Amino acid sequence: MITGSPAFAGDDEWEYVYNNFMQPIITVSQLSKTYASGLEALKNVDLTIRRGEIFALLGPNGAGKTTLINIICGIVKKSSGSVTVDGHDIVKDYRAARSLIGLVPQELAVSAFDKVWATVSFSRGLFGKPADSDFIAKVLKDLTLYDRKDSQVMTLSGGMKRRVMIAKALAHEPQILFLDEPTAGVDVELRKDMWQTVRELRAAGVTIILTTHYIEEAEEMADRIGIINKGELILVEEKAELVRKLGKKQLVLQLNGKLAAVPPQLSAHRLTLGPQGDELIYHYDTRGERTGITALLNDVRESGIRFRDLQTTQSSLEDIFVDLVSERK
């Protein structure tokens, strides 16, 4: 692990950090896609993916997530704009760009009658990689599939089939792994196992880009979050910074009795009365120099209202996502 600060770290150490973790591995510039039907799936998307990060792309159904991934992977043709993968243009230098990418699509695309070992080995051969039984064995062991290497895919559970898809995507030793809804239809326990698998891949140096409907998945794993809606990339932000900048906090005062309405003397605080009438809810911005909580509590006491408890909560990534998408409907 690289430690220290710029003031004390050696030049070689920080050059290593820059070259291996801070440089972009994917650059998307002014990317647009309009289908023959007239549907504008992507609108002038600009995006940079850093080497070695876990990047989560969030958006409602039809937002353009899969179209964006499929263009980068060379499955769908762009209408305009450019995409480079580790410096290779996806059109002019297709083979080099595609060889760096592994893709796990939403749909399970494996032959039901093939055996696990043969399925993964065949995928490696498609990219012109020489046979390497030791590497295939390692991939299967890392994904807890080695004991089922001689099983037909049709005999595996849904979670195991999803792991086979990941093994196929990793068979040619890509630097980048796209996971399009990787845990769709997978139960909670297996989902957590998949999260651990993704972390281990990132620790091994693989850049991970995932799309997901499970926002807790992005909150649990991602370094950065991108939100896309109606073909437009709304924002890209560090996860922690996104929650800090756009998250809201609320203070809930649990009252001793019930109120029919917020007292006029408290109107300046823009309080909300809870549905049962026994809570006063105050929203505040953590970025401000003053939250106004001290003044609020003083005014509550002076108004004669008594409360038995108070608690604070902060909006989750899901709350932020819903707010951002709703604003653009």
KETINU-49805 format. One line per 4 residues: number of its first residue (from 1); their letters; for each residue y, z, x of N, C-alpha, C. Coordinates in steps of 0.05 Angstrom, whole numbers. Each point is the difference from the previous one (the first is absolute). Example, Ala and Ser with C-alpha at 12.3 -4.5 7.8 and 13.67 -1.06 7.14 Angstrom:
BEGIN
1> AS> -114,156,264,24,0,-18,24,0,18; 21,-14,-7,24,1,16,22,14,-15
//
This chain:
BEGIN
1> MITG> -24,0,17,24,0,-17,25,0,18; 20,-16,-8,25,-1,15,18,23,-10; 10,16,19,17,22,-7,26,-1,15; 18,18,-6,25,1,15,22,-14,-15
5> SPAF> 25,0,10,23,-12,-12,11,-22,19; 16,-19,-11,11,-21,17,14,10,25; 12,24,-2,15,11,23,-18,8,23; -26,5,-7,-17,11,21,-25,-18,6
9> AGDD> -7,-17,-19,-23,-17,4,5,-21,21; -21,-6,15,2,-20,21,3,-28,-12; 12,-19,16,4,-27,-10,-26,-13,-8; -21,4,16,-26,-12,-6,-11,10,-27
13> EWEY> 4,25,-5,-11,12,-25,14,-12,-24; 26,-3,1,15,-10,-23,-4,-30,-3; -4,-14,22,-7,-29,-1,-26,-3,-15; -19,18,6,-26,-1,-14,3,4,-30
17> VYNN> 17,20,-7,4,5,-29,13,-24,-13; 20,-12,12,14,-23,-11,-19,-24,-3; -15,-5,21,-17,-24,-1,-23,2,-19; -9,25,-4,-24,3,-16,5,10,-29
21> FMQP> 23,12,-5,3,12,-27,26,-8,-14; 20,-9,15,26,-5,-13,6,-30,-5; -13,-17,15,4,-29,-4,-13,-9,-26; 12,-20,-13,-12,-10,-25,-25,-16,7
25> IITV> -20,2,-18,-24,-17,3,0,-22,-21; 14,5,-22,4,-20,-22,29,-1,-6; 11,-25,-1,28,-4,-8,1,-21,-22; 11,9,-23,3,-18,-23,30,-4,-4
29> SQLS> 8,-26,-2,29,-6,-2,4,-19,-24; 17,9,-18,9,-17,-23,-24,-14,-14; -21,14,-4,-25,-11,-11,2,-2,-31; -5,-25,-10,0,-4,-28,-24,-16,-8
33> KTYA> -9,5,-25,-23,-15,-11,5,-5,-30; 0,-26,-7,1,-8,-28,-24,-17,-6; -15,9,-20,-25,-14,-8,7,-25,-17; -19,-18,-3,4,-24,-15,8,5,-29
37> SGLE> -8,23,-10,7,8,-28,29,7,-3; 14,3,23,28,9,0,3,30,6; -22,14,1,2,29,6,10,4,29; 21,15,2,11,7,26,-12,27,9
41> ALKN> -21,-2,16,-15,24,7,13,17,22; 14,-14,18,14,14,22,28,-12,3; 20,17,5,27,-9,2,13,10,26; 2,-17,20,14,6,24,-7,28,12
45> VDLT> -26,3,5,-10,26,10,4,1,30; 12,22,10,2,6,28,-15,26,5; -18,-1,20,-16,24,5,-11,-1,29; 1,23,13,-11,3,27,-20,23,-1
49> IRRG> -24,-6,10,-21,20,2,-3,8,29; 1,25,6,-2,10,27,-29,2,10; -3,-5,25,-27,2,12,-10,29,-2; -25,3,-10,-12,26,-1,7,19,-23
53> EIFA> 15,-10,-20,8,17,-22,-18,-4,-24; 2,18,-19,-12,-4,-26,23,-5,-19; 0,-24,-12,22,-8,-17,-12,-4,-28; 12,14,-20,-9,-2,-28,20,-17,-16
57> LLGP> -11,-20,-14,16,-17,-17,-6,7,-29; 21,10,-13,-3,9,-28,14,-19,-19; -11,-2,-24,14,-16,-20,-18,-3,-25; 11,-4,-23,-16,-3,-25,-16,-26,1
61> NGAG> -18,-3,-19,-15,-25,-2,18,-24,-2; -6,-21,15,16,-25,0,26,2,16; 2,21,16,25,3,16,2,-19,23; -23,-10,10,0,-18,23,-15,11,24
65> KTTL> -13,23,-3,-13,13,23,-22,-19,11; -18,-8,-17,-23,-16,9,9,-28,10; 20,-11,-13,11,-26,10,11,3,28; 14,21,5,11,4,27,-22,3,21
69> INII> -21,16,-7,-22,3,19,-15,-27,4; -4,-14,-22,-15,-25,3,15,-22,16; 26,1,-1,15,-19,16,-2,7,30; 3,26,6,-3,8,28,-27,-6,11
73> CGIV> -21,3,-17,-27,-5,8,-8,-30,-1; 18,-17,-8,-5,-29,-1,-16,-10,-23; -2,16,-21,-16,-7,-24,18,-16,-20; 25,8,-1,19,-13,-18,23,-12,16
77> KKSS> 9,-24,-7,22,-13,14,27,10,-9; 17,5,19,27,9,-7,17,-24,-10; 21,6,-15,18,-21,-8,23,-3,20; 9,22,11,20,-1,21,0,26,16
81> GSVT> 14,0,22,0,24,17,-19,-3,23; -3,22,15,-19,0,23,-14,26,3; -24,-1,12,-16,24,6,-12,-4,27; 3,21,17,-13,0,26,-18,24,2
85> VDGH> -23,-3,13,-19,22,5,-3,2,30; 10,22,11,0,5,29,11,-25,15; 22,-11,-12,13,-23,13,-11,-27,-8; -22,-1,-14,-12,-25,-8,8,-8,-28
89> DIVK> 12,-24,-3,7,-10,-27,-25,-5,-16; 0,9,-25,-25,-2,-16,-7,-29,-8; 20,-18,3,-6,-28,-7,-5,-16,26; 19,2,19,-2,-16,24,-23,10,19
93> DYRA> -6,26,-1,-20,11,17,-20,16,-17; -10,-13,-20,-17,13,-20,-23,15,12; -15,-13,17,-25,12,10,5,26,15; 20,0,17,7,24,16,9,22,-19
97> ARSL> 17,-7,-19,10,20,-19,-22,12,-17; -17,-17,-10,-21,10,-18,-21,16,14; -5,-6,26,-20,15,15,8,29,4; 26,6,-3,9,27,4,-2,17,-25
101> IGLV> -7,-13,-22,1,13,-26,-27,4,-12; -4,24,-11,-23,5,-17,10,6,-28; -14,-11,-21,9,4,-27,-22,11,-18; 6,21,-14,-18,11,-20,13,-5,-27
105> PQEL> -9,-20,-15,13,-7,-25,-7,19,-22; 14,-2,-23,-6,17,-23,-28,-3,-10; -8,-25,-3,-27,-6,-11,-21,2,21; -23,10,-7,-23,2,18,-12,-28,4
109> AVSA> 4,-11,24,-9,-27,6,-23,1,21; -23,10,-9,-23,0,17,-24,-10,-15; -18,-13,14,-24,-10,-12,-19,23,-7; -8,2,-25,-16,23,-10,-27,2,14
113> FDKV> -11,-23,8,-28,0,10,-1,2,31; 23,-4,13,0,3,29,-2,29,8; -10,4,24,-2,27,11,26,7,14; 6,26,3,25,9,11,5,-11,28
117> WATV> -20,2,17,3,-9,28,6,-29,1; -14,-16,-15,4,-29,0,27,-8,-11; 10,14,-20,26,-5,-12,22,4,20; -1,23,14,21,6,20,-2,-18,24
121> SFSR> -23,-5,9,-4,-18,24,10,-28,-6; -6,-10,-24,8,-27,-8,31,-2,0; 13,21,-9,29,0,-1,12,-2,28; -13,13,20,9,-1,27,-2,-29,11
125> GLFG> -23,-13,-7,-4,-27,9,20,-20,-11; 10,5,-24,20,-18,-12,25,-3,16; 6,20,16,24,-1,17,-6,-8,28; -25,-11,4,-7,-10,27,-5,21,20
129> KPAD> -4,25,-8,-5,22,18,-30,-1,8; -6,5,25,-28,1,8,-15,23,-12; -26,-3,-4,-16,22,-12,3,25,17; 2,22,-13,3,26,15,-12,22,-18
133> SDFI> -26,4,4,-14,20,-18,11,28,5; 8,6,24,11,27,5,26,5,-16; 17,-20,-1,25,3,-15,-5,2,-30; -18,-17,-10,-7,1,-28,-11,28,-7
137> AKVL> -17,10,17,-12,26,-5,22,22,0; 19,-3,18,22,20,0,16,-1,-25; 7,-23,-9,15,-3,-25,-15,12,-24; -26,-5,-2,-16,11,-21,-2,30,1
141> KDLT> -3,10,25,-1,29,3,26,13,-7; 23,-12,8,26,11,-6,5,2,-30; -12,-19,-14,5,-1,-29,-24,12,-16; -17,15,14,-23,14,-12,-17,-20,-15
145> LYDR> -5,-23,12,-17,-21,-12,-25,-6,16; -2,12,24,-22,-8,18,-27,5,-12; -3,22,-14,-26,7,-12,-8,-20,-22; 20,-15,-10,-6,-20,-21,2,-29,11
149> KDSQ> -2,-3,26,5,-27,12,-21,-20,-10; -24,9,-7,-21,-19,-9,-2,-1,-30; 19,12,-14,0,0,-30,14,-24,-10; -10,-11,-23,15,-21,-13,26,12,-12
153> VMTL> 21,-16,1,26,9,-10,-2,9,-29; -16,-14,-16,-2,6,-28,-11,28,-6; -13,12,20,-11,27,-4,20,22,6; 23,-7,10,20,20,8,17,9,-23
157> SGGM> 12,24,3,19,10,-20,26,-15,3; 18,3,-19,26,-13,2,16,8,24; -1,25,8,14,10,24,-11,-12,25; -27,-2,1,-13,-12,24,6,-30,2
161> KRRV> 1,-14,-23,7,-28,0,28,-4,11; 18,18,-8,28,-2,10,0,4,31; -17,18,10,-2,4,29,-11,-25,14; -19,-14,-13,-10,-25,11,22,-20,3
165> MIAK> 18,-1,-20,23,-18,1,18,7,24; 4,25,5,16,8,23,-15,-7,26; -26,4,1,-15,-7,24,2,-30,5; -2,-16,-21,3,-30,3,27,-6,12
169> ALAH> 21,13,-10,27,-5,9,5,8,29; -16,20,9,3,10,28,-19,-14,19; -18,-16,-9,-21,-11,17,11,-17,23; 22,-13,-4,11,-18,21,21,15,17
173> EPQI> 1,26,-2,18,17,16,30,-7,-4; 10,0,-24,28,-6,-5,18,23,8; 25,-7,5,21,20,6,13,11,-26; -2,-16,-21,13,7,-25,-20,0,-23
177> LFLD> 1,20,-17,-18,1,-23,16,2,-26; -4,-19,-18,12,1,-26,-20,11,-20; 8,20,-15,-17,13,-20,14,-4,-27; -10,-18,-16,12,-5,-26,-14,16,-21
181> EPTA> 13,21,-9,-12,19,-20,-28,10,11; -1,13,23,-26,6,13,-17,20,-16; 13,17,-16,-16,20,-14,-1,-4,-30; 6,-25,-9,-2,-6,-29,-28,4,-9
185> GVDV> -4,16,-21,-26,4,-12,-17,19,16; 11,13,20,-15,20,16,7,28,-9; -20,17,-2,5,27,-9,16,16,20; 11,23,-8,19,16,16,-12,8,27
189> ELRK> -25,8,0,-13,9,25,-2,-23,20; -9,-23,-10,-2,-23,18,27,-10,9; 20,3,-18,27,-8,7,10,16,24; -6,25,1,9,17,22,-15,-7,26
193> DMWQ> -25,-8,-3,-15,-9,23,12,-26,11; 9,-17,-18,13,-25,9,26,6,14; 15,20,-10,25,7,14,-6,8,29; -21,16,3,-7,8,27,-8,-24,18
197> TVRE> -14,-19,-12,-8,-24,14,25,-15,10; 20,-2,-18,24,-14,7,15,14,23; 1,26,-1,13,15,21,-14,-5,27; -26,0,-1,-15,-4,25,5,-29,11
201> LRAA> 2,-19,-17,6,-27,9,27,-2,13; 20,14,-13,27,0,12,-1,14,27; -15,22,2,-2,14,26,-12,-17,21; -17,-20,-8,-12,-18,19,18,-24,7
205> GVTI> 24,0,-12,20,-20,7,3,-23,-20; -13,2,-22,2,-21,-21,24,5,-17; 16,-21,-5,23,2,-18,-11,-4,-28; 8,18,-19,-11,0,-27,22,-7,-20
209> ILTT> -4,-19,-17,18,-6,-22,-17,2,-26; 8,18,-18,-15,3,-24,17,-2,-25; -11,-11,-21,13,1,-26,-17,19,-17; 13,14,-17,-15,19,-16,15,6,-26
213> HYIE> -16,7,-21,10,10,-25,2,30,0; -15,12,19,-1,29,2,22,9,19; 22,10,-12,23,6,17,-6,24,18; -18,17,-8,-7,23,17,-14,-11,26
217> EAEE> -12,-24,-2,-12,-12,24,22,-6,21; 22,-12,-10,22,-6,18,13,25,11; 2,20,-18,13,25,8,-17,15,20; -26,-3,-2,-19,14,18,-1,-13,28
221> MADR> 1,-27,1,-7,-14,25,23,-15,13; 18,-12,-15,18,-20,11,21,12,19; 8,-15,20,22,7,17,26,-10,-13; -2,-25,-11,23,-11,-14,-9,-11,-27
225> IGII> 19,-2,-18,-5,-10,-27,18,-24,-6; -12,-21,-12,16,-22,-10,-5,-2,-30; 21,-4,-15,-2,-3,-29,9,-27,-8; -18,-15,-14,6,-27,-9,-2,-1,-30
229> NKGE> 18,-15,-12,1,-3,-29,11,-28,-7; -15,-14,-17,9,-27,-9,6,-18,23; -17,2,21,2,-18,23,21,8,21; 15,21,-5,21,9,18,-8,26,13
233> LILV> 5,2,26,-5,24,15,24,19,-4; -4,21,-16,22,17,-8,10,17,24; -19,11,14,7,16,24,-24,3,18; 5,7,25,-20,7,19,11,25,15
237> EEKA> -15,21,0,10,25,11,-22,17,12; 6,16,20,-18,21,9,-7,18,-24; -25,7,-2,-9,16,-23,17,25,-3; 2,16,21,14,25,-2,29,-4,-6
241> ELVR> 12,-21,11,28,-5,-4,5,-10,-29; -19,-15,-10,2,-10,-28,1,24,-20; -18,19,4,0,23,-17,25,17,3; 10,1,25,24,16,6,25,-13,-13
245> KLGK> 2,-26,2,24,-14,-9,0,-4,-30; -23,-6,-12,-1,-7,-28,-13,21,-17; -12,20,12,-12,21,-15,21,19,-12; -6,11,-23,18,18,-13,-14,27,-2
249> KQLV> 16,21,1,-11,26,-5,10,11,-26; -16,18,-12,10,13,-24,-7,30,1; 19,15,-11,-3,29,-2,-5,6,-29; -21,15,-6,-7,7,-27,3,30,-3
253> LQLN> 17,8,-19,4,28,-6,-16,7,-25; -19,17,3,-17,9,-22,13,23,-14; 9,-3,-25,17,19,-14,-16,22,-13; 13,23,-4,-13,22,-15,-2,-7,-29
257> GKLA> 18,-15,-11,0,-8,-28,3,-29,-3; 3,-10,-25,3,-28,-5,29,-7,-8; 9,-24,7,26,-10,-7,-2,-24,-18; 19,-2,-18,1,-24,-17,13,-23,14
261> AVPP> 18,6,19,14,-21,15,11,12,25; 8,-17,19,13,10,24,27,11,-7; 7,25,8,26,12,-6,23,-17,11; 22,-2,-15,23,-17,9,11,9,27
265> QLSA> -1,26,6,11,9,26,-16,-9,24; -24,-12,-5,-17,-11,21,0,-30,1; 17,-13,-16,-1,-29,-3,7,-14,26; 16,13,17,8,-13,25,-23,-5,19
269> HRLT> -22,15,-4,-24,-3,18,-19,-21,-10; 5,-12,-23,-17,-21,-10,-30,8,-1; -4,23,-13,-27,11,-2,-15,-14,-23; -26,1,2,-18,-10,-21,-16,23,-11
273> LGPQ> -2,1,-26,-15,22,-13,-29,-10,-3; -19,17,9,-28,-7,-2,-9,-3,-29; -22,-14,-5,-9,-7,-27,-5,25,-18; -7,22,12,-6,24,-16,25,18,-2
277> GDEL> 22,-8,13,24,15,-1,1,25,18; -21,4,16,0,24,17,3,-7,29; 9,-24,7,5,-8,27,26,-15,3; 15,5,21,23,-15,7,-7,-15,26
281> IYHY> 5,-27,-1,-8,-16,23,25,-12,13; 2,3,26,23,-8,15,-9,-20,22; 10,-24,0,-6,-20,20,21,-1,21; -8,-1,26,20,0,21,-9,-18,23
285> DTRG> 19,-8,16,-5,-18,22,-1,16,26; -23,-2,14,-3,15,25,17,-11,23; 11,-24,-4,17,-12,22,28,10,0; 9,12,-23,27,9,-1,5,25,17
289> ERTG> 25,4,7,6,24,16,-5,25,-16; 5,-2,-26,-5,23,-17,-17,-8,-24; -19,16,-6,-18,-6,-23,12,10,-26; 18,19,0,11,11,-24,-16,22,-13
293> ITAL> -22,8,14,-18,20,-12,13,27,-2; 14,8,21,13,27,-1,20,2,-23; 17,-21,-4,19,0,-22,-14,1,-27; -22,-16,-1,-15,0,-25,-11,27,-8
297> LNDV> -13,14,19,-11,26,-5,21,20,-8; 23,-1,13,22,18,-7,9,-5,-29; 3,-26,-8,9,-7,-27,-21,8,-21; -26,-2,8,-21,7,-19,2,30,-5
301> RESG> 4,16,21,2,29,-4,24,8,-17; 23,-13,6,24,6,-15,-2,-8,-29; -17,-20,-6,-3,-8,-28,-18,19,-15; -12,19,13,-17,19,-13,-29,-9,-3
305> IRFR> -7,-23,11,-28,-10,-2,-16,14,22; -23,9,-8,-18,13,19,-25,-17,5; -8,-2,25,-25,-15,5,-19,17,16; -26,-5,-4,-21,16,12,-10,-12,26
309> DLQT> 4,-26,4,-11,-13,24,15,-26,4; -2,-11,24,10,-26,6,-18,-14,20; -1,-26,-1,-16,-16,19,13,-26,5; -6,-12,23,10,-26,7,-23,-19,4
313> TQSS> 5,-25,-7,-20,-22,5,15,-24,11; -14,-17,14,11,-24,11,-15,-24,-10; 14,-22,-6,-13,-24,-10,-20,-11,20; -21,-10,-10,-21,-11,18,6,-30,5
317> LEDI> -16,-12,17,3,-28,6,-4,-16,-26; -18,9,-18,-5,-14,-25,25,1,-17; 14,22,-1,25,2,-16,20,-20,11; 3,-2,26,19,-18,13,-7,-29,-7
321> FVDL> -26,-6,2,-10,-27,-6,7,-8,-28; -6,17,-19,4,-6,-28,30,-4,-5; 17,17,12,29,-2,-4,10,-27,11; -9,-7,24,10,-25,12,-8,-25,-16
325> VSER> -25,0,-9,-10,-23,-15,14,-1,-27; 4,23,-13,13,1,-26,29,-10,1; 14,6,22,27,-9,4,3,-30,0; -21,-14,7,1,-29,4,-14,-15,-22
329> K> -7,13,-22,-12,-14,-22,21,-16,-16
//
